[in-house]
Amino acid sequence: MAFIGRRGWVNIALETTPGVPAGPSDIYIPFIECGLKEKMTPIAEVSARGIRDEQGENSVIGKKWGEGALKVNLDPTFAPILLGLAMGDFGTPVSEGSGVYTHTFTRKADNTPKTASLIFDRVVDRLLFPYLVVNSLEVSFSDGLAEVSANCLSRFPVASVSGTLATVSGTLFTFKDATIKMGANLTEAESAIPLKVREFSLSINNNAELIYVIGNNDVDSIIVKDFGVSGHFSLLFENTTQRDYYRNLTKRAMVITLTGAGIGGGMNEFIKFRIAKLRFEDYSPSIPINDVATEGIDFVGEYSSSDAKTLDIQVRNKRSSYTS
C-alpha cells in the first residue's frame, strides 16, 4: 500500500567503538526531512566483444556506503546529539544542581570522528546505518523555527528490527528565542547588545572521507580532515560598524544563544554557539527603493590561539549524558 514519509521515525545512538553498532537509545528525533539511503557504485564491464553495444552484461558491485541529510527542528534536548557529532567531542557534563546539566561540545583533536548508529524506519523497511559520521552541519533561522541540517556518511546500511518509536516533546527554538552578539573577544561578546539580525546560518564542515581497502567493498573507516566554520547573517543597515569591520578585516568574536524554558534552580535551557574569532569574508549591502535596507555578511571562523579553539557549543538541559 502507498504511504507517506511522516509515518517513519529516526533513532540515534552514539557508538563506543567506531563502526560497532550501538543499540537503540532514547533519542527518537522528529524530523523534517530524512534523505539517508544506501549507495552503491556499479563497476561496468565495457570490453570490446565484436558488437557496438558499449555495456557488457558482467557489471559488478563496486564501493558501497550510506549517505544523506537529516533535517530537524532545533530543540535543547535531542537535536544536540547532532551538534556533538559534528564537533566530535561531547566533553563531560557539568551538574548545575536541580537536575540541570551543562554540556560543552568541542572540536575533536584527531582525525577519528565520533560515530553513531542511526536507525531509519522508512515504513516499508527499517535500516541501521552504522559508523555514521556528521560530515557537515548547518543551523539556520529567520522568521520561523530554528532548524538543523546534518549531512551524514556511514557504512552500507543493513536491515534492522530494533527500536520501538517513543514520542518525544519539549521546547522548539524559534527566531524570537535567539540573540546574536559580537565583541572583541568572547567575554565582551557575551555582554554586548544583540545585533538586529533578520536571518542567520552557521555551518560546520568536517571534510570527511570514506576509506576503502582491498578485500572489502564496504567502508573500512571514515576520517575527518580540515575543520571549518562559516556562516551568513543579514541585519538592518543602521550604521557603518559592520561595513568598517569588513573594510579593515577587523576580527570579532560571536556568541549565538537560543534560550528556552525554565528547568529548575532559576535556570533556563539553552544552546550557545561561541565563535572565538571570525572575519567578514564578504559584505553585501542591499538598499532597495521600496523595502528596508539591510547588510548581508558572509563570515569565516578562525582559530583563536588565545582561546585554543575556533568554536565550541554549550548546551544546558535536564539530560545527564549523551554518551550513555
Secondary structure as UniProt FT lines:
FT   HELIX           5..7
FT   STRAND          9..14
FT   TURN            18..19
FT   STRAND          33..34
FT   STRAND          37..43
FT   STRAND          60..73
FT   HELIX           80..87
FT   STRAND          88..89
FT   STRAND          94..97
FT   TURN            98..99
FT   STRAND          100..107
FT   STRAND          116..121
FT   STRAND          126..141
FT   STRAND          147..154
FT   STRAND          158..159
FT   HELIX           175..177
FT   STRAND          178..183
FT   HELIX           186..190
FT   STRAND          197..205
FT   STRAND          208..211
FT   TURN            214..215
FT   STRAND          221..224
FT   STRAND          228..236
FT   HELIX           241..248
FT   STRAND          252..264
FT   TURN            265..266
FT   STRAND          267..286
FT   TURN            289..290
FT   STRAND          294..301
FT   TURN            305..308
FT   STRAND          311..317
//
